[in-house]
């Protein structure tokens, strides 16, 4: 959407906002710098980087309130579960809303008049039209330009490839539990130090987040990043399911310009307004509800 706006195929945006969880892959930060330098700045579109903190550091800090990640739980009796997903609301949605309020001139807790609002573009393509929803606050009105254009995800990728951006990485926390095996393999095989980082984090959260443990609310079981509920460096990430293989083959057929990306298995990502991990989050200015 930023490139479409910068090149006049969409109206010129006033701002682009990137919500930084503090734990994105290095490739994402490099790509963001490139977008700012080569696309946004020449078009006069400021990129605003906002943050609620570093999600990795916060999870391991016993003194810090932590919005939980959706960790996979193996209970003492062998039953399986998951912790609540609050991270999208805390580290993505909340800082964006805070920035939008400041741009409108009504920082929290000021009331925003009914006739004051921003038009917010959400990058959902027609493949996922069911994720397109109205904003949950009156001062933000969602628009979905890719759906308006009738673009599929493959159209977006072809357009990026035409601009020399076929290597666009997916934005998501390095240790997001919603990674599929392909993404875990990609991290392991292309960035050994980042792989060691997520393996170390996986081991560190085995008993849950540090704040809960310090407060006496110990996890009655063990927590894991991988859905198999075994340590990440032992998880069966080289196993490719029939569904994953079929999806990959279909994408190879559809996305010839970015075959290298598919070969690397980079197929998932995270959006503040369309997290692929499950039910959408609704968040007001100062709280969470799932």
Secondary structure, DSSP 8 states (H G I E B T S, - for coil): -HHHHHTTSS---SEEEEE--S-B-HHHHHHHHHHIIIIIHHHT-EEEEE-S--HHHHHT-TTS-------EEEETTS-EEE----HHIIIIIHHHHHHHHHHHT--TTS---TT--EEEE----GGGGGG----SSTTEEEE-HHHHHT--HHHHHHHHHHTT-TT-----BTT-TT--HHHHHHHHHH-HHHHHHHHHHHHHTTT--HHHHHTT---SEEEESSTT-S-GGGS-TT---HHHHHHHHHHHHH-GGGHHHHHHT------TTS-TTSS--EEETTEEE-
